[in-house]
Amino acid sequence: MDAYDDDEQLSSSHVMIGDNLATPFRTTVLGLQVTVTAIDFLAGSGIVAICRNDRGMDARVPPLDRVRA
């Protein structure tokens, strides 16, 4: 994709994911069953999945862990 910096790349990826990923859907995060209700872009945090567990608690989870050297 054509972007000038990391934030533009993440923002473009967020739009692409939002256009092509049907929500809500069920998945497992850290061993817990959750429903991903939306995908969001938070400045400074990047792309996050808005997840709700069976108790109705929401969490924002980054779908990818960044590896730092």
Secondary structure as GFF3:
##gff-version 3
##sequence-region A 1 69
A	DSSP	alpha_helix	6	20	.	.	.	ID=ss1
A	DSSP	beta_strand	25	29	.	.	.	ID=ss2
A	DSSP	beta_strand	32	42	.	.	.	ID=ss3
A	DSSP	beta_strand	46	53	.	.	.	ID=ss4
A	DSSP	beta_strand	58	61	.	.	.	ID=ss5
###
